Amino acid sequence: EDRWACPFAPDSDDERSIAPFVPSTDKAIEEIMQLTKISSSDCLFDLGCGDGRILIEAAKRYGTRGIGVDLKEDLVTLARKNAQIEGVSELLQFFVGDLFKIDLSQATVVVLYLLPWALNDIQILLEPLLNRGCRIISYSFPIQRWAKYETQGKMGNVYLYSKVSRNSGGS
């Protein structure tokens, strides 16, 4: 049973949504934590954060700082409330906003749960992050256009992308 209580039903009929709200399972959260090897030195961004459960779990377990962005104000309000209940609100910030317009300059880990067409759109914005060593998780769908980056790991439906060699020479 999922230990997170969420008063919102998963989205099913919003055809225009790039990130329908479908709560992450405990198993998926565990896979994300294992694949990213997240720590207190990381800054985790969750684009389409929903109720904030991935960020909250990282903050509780590892003291990870994080930023969550979602288009839905009710979900951002719930994420803030959940963070406060779990005692990690000082480590996390949640914003209502467009994930295509957020400043990702602090990110060391980015989590995405987006539909395939949206992943294709956002990969252009995320590629520079890979070049500076950021780890990027795509939940449920692989990022098809990133064939040149080795998928560093996969557990269930969780895909990790990172630069194959951060210390390679050249330009």
C-alpha positions in Angstrom: 0.0 0.0 0.0 1.2 3.5 -0.8 1.9 5.4 2.4 1.2 8.8 0.8 -2.3 10.1 1.2 -3.2 12.2 -1.8 -6.7 13.7 -2.2 -6.3 14.2 -6.0 -7.2 11.5 -8.5 -4.6 10.9 -11.2 -5.2 13.0 -14.3 -6.7 11.0 -17.1 -8.6 13.3 -19.4 -6.3 16.3 -20.0 -5.0 15.6 -23.5 -2.9 18.8 -23.5 -1.1 18.0 -20.3 2.7 17.4 -20.6 2.8 15.9 -17.2 -0.4 14.4 -16.0 -0.5 13.9 -12.2 0.1 10.3 -11.4 1.6 9.8 -8.0 5.0 8.1 -7.9 5.0 4.8 -6.1 7.3 4.0 -3.2 9.1 1.5 -5.5 9.8 4.2 -8.2 11.0 6.6 -5.5 13.4 3.9 -4.2 14.7 3.3 -7.7 15.2 7.0 -8.3 17.2 7.3 -5.1 19.3 4.2 -5.9 20.1 5.2 -9.5 21.0 8.8 -8.8 23.0 8.0 -5.6 21.6 11.3 -4.3 23.2 12.9 -1.3 23.1 16.0 0.8 25.5 17.8 -1.6 22.9 17.5 -4.4 20.2 20.0 -5.5 17.3 18.0 -6.8 14.8 19.6 -9.2 11.5 17.8 -9.8 9.8 19.2 -12.9 6.1 18.3 -12.6 6.5 17.6 -8.9 2.9 16.9 -8.1 2.5 16.4 -4.4 6.3 16.6 -3.8 6.9 13.0 -2.6 10.2 12.5 -4.5 11.7 15.7 -3.2 10.4 15.1 0.3 11.8 11.6 0.5 15.3 12.8 -0.7 15.3 15.5 1.9 14.2 13.2 4.7 16.7 10.4 3.8 19.7 12.4 2.7 19.2 16.1 3.6 19.0 16.9 -0.1 17.9 20.4 -1.0 15.3 20.6 -3.7 13.0 22.6 -5.9 9.7 21.4 -7.3 7.7 23.0 -10.0 4.2 22.2 -11.1 1.5 24.0 -13.2 -1.2 23.1 -10.7 -1.5 25.4 -7.7 -3.4 22.9 -5.6 -0.6 20.3 -6.0 2.0 22.9 -5.1 0.0 23.8 -2.0 -0.2 20.1 -1.1 3.5 19.6 -1.7 4.3 22.5 0.7 2.0 21.0 3.3 3.5 17.5 2.9 7.0 19.0 3.3 6.0 20.8 6.5 4.4 17.7 7.9 7.5 15.6 7.2 9.8 18.2 8.7 11.8 19.1 5.6 10.2 22.4 4.5 13.5 24.2 5.2 15.2 22.2 2.5 12.6 22.4 -0.2 10.9 25.0 -2.3 7.8 24.5 -4.4 6.6 26.8 -7.1 3.7 27.1 -9.5 5.4 27.6 -12.9 6.2 26.5 -16.4 8.9 23.9 -16.3 10.2 25.1 -19.7 11.1 28.5 -18.1 12.7 27.5 -14.8 16.3 28.4 -14.0 18.1 25.0 -13.7 21.5 26.4 -13.0 21.7 25.0 -9.4 20.5 21.5 -10.4 22.7 18.5 -9.9 19.8 16.0 -10.4 16.6 16.5 -12.4 13.6 14.3 -12.2 11.0 14.3 -15.0 7.7 12.4 -15.4 6.6 13.8 -18.7 4.8 12.4 -21.7 7.1 11.3 -24.6 6.4 14.4 -26.8 7.2 16.7 -23.9 10.4 14.9 -23.2 11.4 15.6 -26.8 10.7 19.3 -26.4 12.5 19.7 -23.1 15.6 17.6 -23.9 17.1 20.7 -25.7 16.9 22.7 -22.5 18.4 19.8 -20.4 21.3 18.8 -22.6 23.6 21.5 -21.3 23.0 20.2 -17.8 24.4 16.8 -18.9 27.5 18.5 -20.2 28.2 19.9 -16.7 27.6 16.5 -15.0 24.0 16.7 -13.9 22.1 13.4 -13.6 18.7 13.3 -15.2 15.9 10.8 -14.4 13.0 10.2 -16.7 10.3 8.2 -15.1 8.2 5.9 -17.3 9.5 7.0 -20.7 13.0 7.0 -22.2 14.3 10.2 -23.8 14.5 8.9 -27.4 16.7 11.7 -28.8 19.5 11.1 -26.3 20.9 8.0 -28.1 24.4 9.7 -27.9 24.2 9.5 -24.1 24.5 6.2 -22.6 21.6 5.4 -20.3 23.6 5.0 -17.1 21.0 2.8 -15.5 17.5 1.6 -15.6 15.3 0.1 -12.9 11.7 -0.7 -13.8 10.5 2.4 -15.6 13.2 4.7 -14.2 15.8 5.9 -16.7 19.1 7.6 -15.6 21.0 9.8 -18.1 24.4 11.3 -17.4 27.5 12.1 -19.3 29.4 8.9 -20.0 32.7 10.4 -19.0 32.8 13.7 -17.1 36.6 14.0 -17.3 37.1 13.3 -21.0 39.3 15.7 -22.9 38.3 17.7 -26.0 35.7 20.4 -26.5 
